[in-house]
Amino acid sequence: MDLWKFMLLLGGITNIFSGFVTLVWPEVFKIVSHHLGDNNFEGDDFDPRSNLLLGIFSSGVIMAFGGGYLCTYFWDPQNLSLLVLGIVVRCWAFISSLYCFLKKNISLQLFIFIGLEAMLFAIAFTMYVISRWNTLTWN
């Protein structure tokens, strides 16, 4: 199995797991940010579910992306449209976390945990799409 295909499998599993965890245990944001040295999410005034609908929806979207990545990995490796969307979303996660880091709203550790992880998968998915270029339907 090549590295890019492995990243697709890992991305699917990671998304499903992290989406599920944030759905059933939203306080994980406090714990992770505390361990990463970020004080912006500490204290009684931080409520990770300040918008219940947004939290539930976001968790579901994260899991849906994971399911799509696994579907692409196991059954439809030529269908790369979800991966392209995933690349865009992960680039946005990198840009938004970089902005928050530069504005000093999140710590360097949290930026690395969220932003750089997102960029790593965006690069891996981009490399996978490029490696499958000859099998794309529009070629």
C-alpha positions in Angstrom: 0.0 0.0 0.0 1.4 3.3 -1.0 1.7 6.2 1.5 -1.0 8.3 0.0 -3.5 5.5 0.0 -2.6 4.8 3.6 -3.3 8.5 4.5 -6.7 8.1 2.9 -7.4 5.1 5.2 -6.0 6.9 8.2 -7.9 10.1 7.4 -11.2 8.1 7.3 -10.6 6.4 10.6 -9.4 9.6 12.2 -12.4 11.6 11.0 -14.9 9.1 12.2 -13.2 8.7 15.6 -12.8 12.4 16.2 -16.3 13.3 15.0 -17.8 10.7 17.3 -15.7 11.7 20.3 -16.7 15.4 19.9 -20.3 14.4 19.5 -20.6 12.4 22.7 -17.9 14.1 24.7 -17.6 17.8 23.7 -15.6 18.6 26.9 -12.6 17.0 25.1 -11.9 20.4 23.7 -11.1 21.7 27.3 -8.9 18.7 28.1 -7.0 18.7 24.9 -6.4 22.5 24.9 -5.4 22.3 28.6 -2.8 19.6 27.8 -1.5 21.6 24.9 -1.0 24.7 27.0 -3.8 26.7 25.6 -5.6 28.8 28.3 -8.3 30.3 26.0 -10.6 27.3 26.5 -10.2 26.9 30.2 -12.5 27.8 33.0 -16.2 27.6 33.7 -17.0 30.3 31.1 -15.9 28.0 28.2 -18.8 25.9 27.0 -17.8 23.7 24.0 -21.5 23.2 23.3 -22.4 26.9 23.4 -24.3 26.3 20.1 -25.7 22.8 20.3 -26.8 22.6 16.7 -23.4 23.8 15.4 -21.6 21.2 17.6 -23.8 18.3 16.5 -23.8 19.3 12.9 -20.0 19.7 12.8 -19.4 16.3 14.5 -21.7 14.7 11.9 -19.9 16.4 9.0 -16.5 15.3 10.3 -17.8 11.7 10.5 -19.4 11.9 7.1 -16.0 13.0 5.6 -14.5 10.0 7.3 -17.1 7.7 5.8 -16.5 9.1 2.4 -12.8 8.7 2.7 -13.2 5.1 3.7 -15.7 4.5 0.8 -13.2 5.9 -1.6 -10.4 3.8 -0.1 -12.4 0.5 -0.2 -14.8 0.7 -3.1 -14.3 3.7 -5.4 -10.7 4.8 -5.7 -11.4 6.5 -9.0 -14.0 8.9 -7.5 -11.9 11.7 -6.1 -14.5 14.4 -5.8 -14.9 14.0 -2.0 -11.1 14.1 -1.6 -11.0 17.4 -3.5 -13.6 18.8 -1.2 -11.7 17.4 1.8 -8.5 19.1 0.5 -10.4 22.4 0.4 -11.9 21.9 3.9 -8.5 20.9 5.4 -6.9 24.0 3.8 -9.6 26.1 5.4 -8.9 24.5 8.7 -5.2 25.3 8.3 -5.9 28.9 7.3 -8.4 29.5 10.1 -6.2 28.0 12.7 -3.2 30.0 11.4 -5.3 33.2 11.7 -6.3 32.3 15.2 -2.7 31.6 16.1 -1.4 34.8 14.7 -4.2 36.7 16.6 -3.0 34.9 19.7 -6.4 33.2 20.2 -4.8 29.7 20.2 -1.5 28.4 21.4 1.3 27.1 19.1 0.6 23.6 20.3 -3.1 23.8 19.4 -2.1 25.3 16.0 0.2 22.4 15.4 -2.4 19.8 16.6 -5.2 21.2 14.4 -3.7 23.4 11.6 -0.6 21.4 10.7 -2.5 18.1 10.9 -5.0 19.5 8.5 -2.3 20.7 6.1 -0.6 17.3 6.3 -3.7 15.5 5.2 -4.4 18.2 2.5 -1.0 17.5 1.1 -1.4 13.8 1.3 -4.8 13.9 -0.4 -3.5 16.2 -3.1 -0.6 13.8 -3.8 -3.2 10.9 -4.0 -5.3 12.8 -6.5 -2.2 13.6 -8.5 -1.1 10.0 -8.5 -4.6 9.0 -9.8 -4.6 11.7 -12.5 -4.6 9.1 -15.4 -7.7 7.3 -14.0 -9.8 10.4 -13.7 -13.0 10.4 -15.7 -12.3 13.7 -17.5 -8.9 12.5 -18.9 
